Amino acid sequence: MAGAPVIYFARDSGALLPLLAQTGADVISLDWRVPLDEARARRGASVAIRVLQGTPVDTVRRVVEHVHTRTTADK
């Protein structure tokens, strides 16, 4: 579908994060082996990182609300 974000997922690829960020994907999806804070520090280019499947919906909702609050406050 034209305009759909590209999500790149590779298992056991935490060591490749700087290279994965150069693929042109909009989102890099990680498996459970890579802590999010470590991934964010090593990802290189500015790409989004996707949280694990099975993450409680309420947790995701709170993260989205936090991001919206921060981005609104920064404008």
Secondary structure, DSSP 8 states (H G I E B T S, - for coil): -TT---EEE-TT-GGGHHHHTTS--SEEE--TTS-HHHHHHH--SS-EEE--TT--HHHHHHHHHHHHHHHHHT-
